[in-house]
């Protein structure tokens, strides 16, 4: 990275001489004849570091220093003083200068100061970038997965979150649509503003309008006072409308108006309430089919579906199952104070093979139950519910039609390992391959979390 240095001095020979020297040192250099001109250059982003004289017309170097420290604290300032007084130097350092140097300038010393100041600046910037990256990962921490479909969702969220666009999240029940909504809010400029969630299917039709838009005192029986609705509470933030496909046409019309005009009236009220709300909606229904049936408004659908994020069911991203299961295991082991560290091979195979019609929610509940039931330090097949462990067929490997040869090999190795209790020597012998080949296949197919061999 090539840094930019700004030299501010009312003496032309000094500023031009310093500028020429710093250019030879490899920096981009700008010059200014007084503090006012120098501040304008900093405001335009022309300086990673400023070298300024203290005593200048228009805006003094002391005043320039204070402005930069206050408004641009990441830009270090080196002060030049022709008078060499201790008082000037002390005052400059107290005001936030990186360092000072007296005239006539020792160029070697100046070069050293500039280099050190910019190295510190670069280090601080890298730390800030790292912290932002860590914070970004934290905001995704509830969404777990390594499959391409989940990585695409990560990328979509990163691109869409900073915008004001409405988002429609689609997918079956239990896939984690709410977690995507959480990430959209947490990565947006509205992250420090309200995030209001409404589960539309959980509210009675007669109450939904009041919940969303609020009501005035006496607007209906039981309305003892004015109540703000969820749109009003979410002002400047994000409103998450879960199961948007469950709302009736009357409420759909009012939501459409808010999206178009950013205003509404409370139930029973005449005053117009203006709001700035980013709407994220989710549904497990096929809204296009609902439009065809006349139960969902087409114009509202297109207002909500500016950006669509589809979360696939767990059965379509099976390679995420081990990651999710292990994450849930750690969570519930800590929560219940149990020293459960993993799954034995048969339990792991059963969890992988089960179709999970309830998706991530069902897997989470399964692991919680298994952790509670486990009597040892690993979860075994017997710790899983009967529906998940199924009817065990000894010595049988099952594959769906259409599986690739690679998938067949992976399943055969996995299930043979499970049947042999993780004994790799015995597994290699049964499969008729060498131990080295088996280890390579285990690594290739991501089966390297198999337990260590047990004695036979």
N, C-alpha and C positions, 0 to 999 in steps of 0.2 A: 504493500500500500504506500503511495506517495503522499506525504503530508504537506499541508499548506501552512505557511508561516506568514503572519502579517507584521510588518515593521511600521511603527507609528512614531514619527519624529518630525518636528518642525524645521530641523536643520537638514536641508536637501542632501548635502554631501554625506552626512552620517547615514541617513535612511537608504540612500542609493548604494553607498558602499557596503552596508550590512546586507542589503538585498542581493547584491552581486555575489558576495561571499557565500550566502546561504543557498543561492542557486547552484553554485559550484559544489556545494555539499549534497546536492540532490533533492532539494525541497522546491515545491512551488511557492513563489513569494509574491505577495502583494504589498503595496506601500500606501501610507496615508500621511498627510501633512499635519493633521491635528486630531484631537480626540473625537471630535464630532464625525469627521470623515472615517476614522478608524472604527467607530461604533457601527456606522452604516455598513462597513465591510463585514463586520462580525455578524450583523443581522442578516446579511445575504449569504451567510454560510461559507465565507471565503477564508476562514482561519481555523486551523486545528490548534494553533498556538499563537500568542500575541507577544511581541516585544515592543514595549512602549517607553518613551521618555516621560518623565514626571511633569515637567513644567512646560506647558504648551498653551497657546491661545485657544479661544472658542470653548474647548472642553479639555480640562487638564488631564494628565495621565492618571492622577489619583482618582478623579471622577470616572474616567474610563475604566479603571481597574474595578471600582465598586460596582459599576453597571454590569461588567462581564461576570464578576463573581456572583452577583445576584441573579442575573438572567441566563447566563451560560456557564454554569459551574464546572462543566466538563472541559472547558477551554482554559489551559494554564496560561498564566501571564508572567513574563519576566520583565522586571522594571529596570530601566536605565536611569542613572542619575549622574549628572555632570558635576554635582556639588560634593558628592561623596560623604554627606553628613550621615552620621549614625541615626539621627532622628528620622530622616527620610526613609532610610532602609527599614528601620523598625516599624514605622507606620505602614509602609507598603506590605510588610509581612503580616502585620496584624489585620490588614484589610483583605488578605487572602492571596497575595502574590505567591507564585511558586518559588521565586528567588529574585535576587537583584544583582546587578553588575554595574560597576562604576565606569565612567568615561575617563580617559580614552579606553575603548573596549579591547580587552584581551580576547582575540578571536578564538583561540583554542579553548579558553575557558567557556566562552559563549557557546561554542559548538557542543561541548560536553553537557552544559545545562540544557540546551535544546533537545539533545538526544535523550537525556534522562527523563525530561518532562514528557516527551512524546511517548517514550516506552511505558511510562506510568499511565498515560492516557489510553494507550492501546490495550494495556492489561485491564484497565477498568472497563473498557468497552467490551472486551472479550468476556469478562466476568458477567457483565450485564446480559450479553447475548446468551451465555450459558444459563443464567438464572431464568431468562425468558423461556428458553427451551425446556428447562426442568419444569417450570410452571405450566408450560403447554402440555407436557407429558402428564403432569398431575391431573390436568383437567380432562385428560382422556383415560385416566386410570381405571374408571369403572367399565370402560368398553375394552374387552379383552379379546384378542384374536390376531392371528398371523396370516389368515387366508387372504387371497387377493380381494375377495368381496368386502372384507372388513377394512383392508387397507384403502380401498376406493372410498369407503365411507369416511375414513379419517381425512382423506384428501378433500373430499367434497365439503366436509365440515370446516376445514381450515380456509377454504376459498370462500364459502358462503357466510360464515359467521360474522366477518367484519361489515357486511352489507346490511341494508334494511329490508331485503327481499323476504317475502313470506315463504315459508317452507312447509311442505306436506311430507310427513314421514309415513311410509306405508310398510305393511308387513303383518304377519300373523300375530296373534296374541302371545305374549311372553318372549318375543324376540329381543326386546330391549329398546323399544322406540323412545321411551322416556329418557334413557341414558343419552341418546343422540340429541334430544332436546336440551338436556342439561349441558352437553358439550357446546352446542350452538350458542347458548346464553353465556357460558363461562368464557368462551373465546371471543365474545363480541365486545364492542365498546360500551355495551350496556351492562357489563358484568357486575358493576357495583350498584346497579339499580335493581328494582324489584323483579323477581321471577315468580310469577303467579301461575299455579297449575289448576286446571279444572278438568275433572273426569266427568265428561258430559253424560255418559251412560249411568253414572251413579246418582244423578239428580233427577227428581221427578220432573216431568214435563212442565207442570204448573209452577215449579220453583226456578227452572233454569234461566228464564228471562230476567227474573229479579236478581239471581246470583251473578249473572254476567253484567247487567247494566245498572243494578241498584234500584232503589225505590224511594218514594217520598212518604212521609208520614200519612197514614190513612188511605193509601192507595189500594189496599185490600185488607181483608180481615186479618188482624194480627200484626199489621205494619204499624208498630207503636212509635216509630221515629224514622228519620232519614237514614238510609243505609247505602254506603258506596258499593258499587259492583266490582267484579274482578277486572274489567277493562280500566276502570278508574284507579283501582289499586295498583295496576301494572303500569301506570303512566311513566314514560321515559324508560321503561324496562321491557320485559318479554312476557307474553301471555301464551301459555301452552294449553291448547284445547285438545285433550286426549279423547279418542273415539268421537271425532267430529261427525262421523256418519250417523250418529244416533239422534241428532237434534232435529226438531220439527221445522217445517217450512217458514213459520212466522219468525222464529229466532234466526233462521238462516238469512232472511231478508235484513234483519237488523245488523247482523254481523257483516253482511255485504256492505251496508251503508258505512259502518265504521271503517272498514278497509278502504273504501272509496273516498270518504269525506273526512275521516278522523274525528267524527263527532257523533253524539247520540243524546237522547233524553232518558232520564231515569223513568222507571215505571211509575205512572201517575204524576209525572212532573212535566213542566213546560220549559224549564231552563235547559239550554244546550250546553253539554259538557264536551270540551275539546280535549283530545288525548293524543299522545305520541306513543304508540305501542307497536312493537314488532310481534307479529302473530306467527306462532309455530303450531301446526295442527298434526294430528296423527290419527290413523284409522286402520282397522284390520279388514275393512270392507272394500269391495271393488266399487269405487264411487262412480266409475263410468257406467257400470251396470245399474247402479241406483239412479243415475241420471236418466237412463233409458226407461226405467220403471216409473219415473216422475217423482221419486221421493227425495232427490237431492238436486239443488239448483245448479245448472251448468255454469252460470256466471260466477257463482261463489266458488265452484270447483277451480276455475281458471285463476281466480284471485288468490286462492290458497296455494295452488300448485305452481307458483312461479318457479320454485326449485323443488324437485322431487328427490327424496332420499329413500331408497328401498332397502330395508333390512331383511336379508334372506333368512329362512328358517334354519334351525340348527342342523337338520339332516342334510342340508346343502353345503354345509361348511364343517364337515366332520373333524377335520384336522384342528379345529378350535376347541373341540370337546375336552381333550386332555388338559389344555391350558386353563379352561374355565373350571373344570373339576378340581384341579390342584389349587386354584385361587380360592374357590369356595371352601375347600378343605382347610386351608390355612386360616381363613376367616372364622369358621365355626369351631375349629380346634382351639383357637385363642379365646373365642367367646365362651366356650364350655370348659376351659381349663384342662383339655385333654392332650396327651402327648401322641397324637395321631399324625404320622408324617407322610403317608402315601396310600396307594392302592396296591393290592397284590395283583399278579398278572391276570388271573381269572376275572377279578372285579373290574380291572381296567378294560379288558376285552369286552365284558358285558356292557359297560358304560358306553364304549365306543360303538358297539353294534346296535344298541337300542335306538329306535327312530325318533324319540323325544317329540311326541306330538304337542307337548306343552312348552317346547323350546327351552330357552335359558331359564325361565322361571321354574319349570319342572326339574331341570338338572340341579338347580340351586336347592330346591326342597329335598331332592333325593340325597344330595351330599350332606345336607344338615341332618337328615334322619340317620344316614349311615354313620356319621361322626358320633352321634348320640348312642347308637347301638353298638359301636365298635368296642370290643373288650381288650384288644391288643394295640400295638403301635402302628398297624396298617389296617386298612379296610379290606375285608375279605368278601367273597361272593355272598356268603350267608348274611352279611350286614346290609345288603341291598334288598329292596322290596321284591317280593316274588315276581311282580310284573316286569321288573327290569332285569333280574337275573334269568328269567325265563326257564324253560325246560332244558336242562343241561344234557346235551348229546355227547357222550364220551367218544372221543376219537373221530368226530365229524367236523369238518370245516365247511361253512356255508358261504356261498358267494352269489350275489345277484347276477342274472344274465346280463351280458354286456360289459362285465368287468374286464379291465385290461390285464395282460399277462403280468405287468408290474404290480398291479393291485392284488392279483391272485398270489403272487410270490410274497408280497408284504403280509397278507392275511395268514398265509400258511406258516411263515416264520413266526409271526406274532402269536398265533394260537398254539403252535408247537412249543414255543417258549413258555407260554402260560401253562400248558399241560404238564411240562417238565419242571414246573416250579422255578423257572428262571435258570435252570442248569444248562449253560451254553454248550458244554462238552457233549452232554447227552442229546441236545437239540441238533447239533452239527452231525452227530452220528446218525440220528434218525433220518435227517434230510439228505444224508449222503454227500455232505460238503465239508470242507476243511474249516477249522476254527477261525482261521484268518479271514476266509471268505464270509463266514457267518458274521464276524464282527463288522466287516465292511458293509454287509447288507443291513445290519442293525442300524449302523450310522446313516446309511443312505436313506432308509425308510423312516428315520426319526423314531426308532424303537429303543434308543439308547437309555431310556429311563427304566428299562427292565431291571429288576432287582439282581443283586449279586447271586452267584450260584449257591445253591443249597447242597449240602452233603447228600450223597445217595448211598 
